[in-house]
Amino acid sequence: MPGASRVPPYRSRALLDPRGVLADFGVTVAEGMRISVHDSTSEVRYLVVPMRPAGTEGLDEAALAALVTRDAMIGTGLAVAVAEVGGTA
């Protein structure tokens, strides 16, 4: 995605069809979830904060960090579910 994000047709599609772009990365976002797309420039950058997975309320910072992937941080994936790393809340 980083290289593709510089190509004008891709950028346009990301703004017009964010669910479709995420689906290209294997990410399905629930219909009720709002998706915001903000175009960055050389002067403005946006921070993506991954959605907290269900069942993580009792986890400490290290356990939560283990759930966050690179894809979750750049907005092309979701954080890993607790069950996928063998943890419990």
Summary of the structure (lengths in Angstrom):
residues: 89
radius of gyration: 14.7
end to end distance: 32.6
largest distance: 43.3
contacts: 173
relative contact order: 0.15
helix: 37%
strand: 0%
